[in-house]
């Protein structure tokens, strides 16, 4: 980023406004004016003026405790991002079906740079606890959805991640680039990632790619189950089917194609079980 | 809003940046640079510079079609708004239980000025179609959740809405201020709003208030069912129970109190059915 000047020293006004928004984050949901000024590197008077304008518009809200929080209007504008709620709305019926069938954590995520961003999570109160949240980020190499998104990303993205430091979230996170390269090849071959203990030692995730209009991988979804006593083989087919359903809803040509080896049934038989799928894929 | 100047004519740079974000909305999710400039009332050169800065930060994303969309990073910042995803995360287990129990549309909304903003919606594929979406707005007087939020809003908000024009979404929308005043009194008395055909003639909604830490109404939730053949009496208890559960999760003192007339069971009996509720309320 190279912010342009507006006849003033330091970052442009746009850069300052974005700096104020960047001051907020997980664990920093409510900030005082001086806290914002400090985090954004602005003089208090500048912060006061810009925060006032942001609050008047609704990008920030001032609470009774005098601290500022992200405002509802900014959330509304953010909700227009096609890679967040647009994707989520189309995927939701399929995610809900899987959630009801498994009673486990079901997640939907997209890639942003070298990270996974979670856009949806359905968490059953009695399911294994997961350390992700909607709007949260995780490194690509260390999660099931991340490995899927990395496996199907442009080769330049893969090489960047493989070259960089691979942080370990648990002793089982893949931090060796050669091992990660093999893992990614397996994910491409199997069309699914099975990750045991990568994010925390007690949970296992099964993730699959979601494809868009041009059949490129635009998202990944996963089910997270307790590591102990779970057999991923029992979950893989459901995850694959859900990912295919979402892909079809997004207009993926390959997800519309009949799988090879399947014999077209007689029209009457096809009519019997086709309607629900057809309705949703429309 | 009185945007301050930055030594330039017209709105401040902050005002211009916010004007660019305002150009996006439902039905205007993807805009060309000239479309943005037109909607924001900016010269093309100014729009070009500001859009470039916003895209570099991730507030906007440029698609392969050359058009701009709201970026994932802005959605992430918006996701920090306590009245959106924070509320949603706490409410979700209860909304999901109600969704599973009813197989209908379940909604969660907050008030912003004279409008309802929907922060969550679980829509069953086979449920009646609802004309709301997450991040969408509706007038307060014309929806179930809106009537609940209006009934428990400050009296000054109520008087403003009652004084203003009351638009009709259907022939059954309450547009007479006297009738609306009676409706709001009934909602306060019953603790629930039952709205038949207000948003569209085919659906009926049952809404109830959600209270926060200080017992003030901070949100409303509703179930939307087909108008034909639905008896709201069968839904009211479930909606009331769900709203109370969410209120308790948010720390509402009144939702922790044992309802009057309920006799405290013996300790052993209380232990038998208490755990799940206690876990969640924590």
Interface residues (C-beta under 8 A of the other chain):
Chain A: X1 X2 X3 X4 X6 X7 X8 X12 X13 X14 X15 X17 X18 X21 X22 X24 X25 X26 X29 X30 X49 X50 X53 X54 X56 X57 X58 X59 X61 X69 X70 X71 X72 X73 X74 X75 X76 X77 X78 X79 X80 X81 X82 X83 X84 X85 X86 X88 X89 X92 X93 X96 X99 X100 X110 X112 X117 X119 X122 X123 X124 X125 X133 X134 X135 X137 X276 X279 X280
Chain B: X1 X2 X3 X4 X6 X7 X8 X12 X13 X14 X15 X17 X18 X21 X22 X24 X25 X26 X29 X30 X49 X50 X53 X54 X56 X57 X58 X59 X61 X69 X70 X71 X72 X73 X74 X75 X76 X77 X78 X79 X80 X81 X82 X83 X84 X85 X86 X88 X89 X92 X93 X96 X99 X100 X110 X112 X117 X119 X122 X123 X124 X125 X133 X134 X135 X137 X276 X279 X280
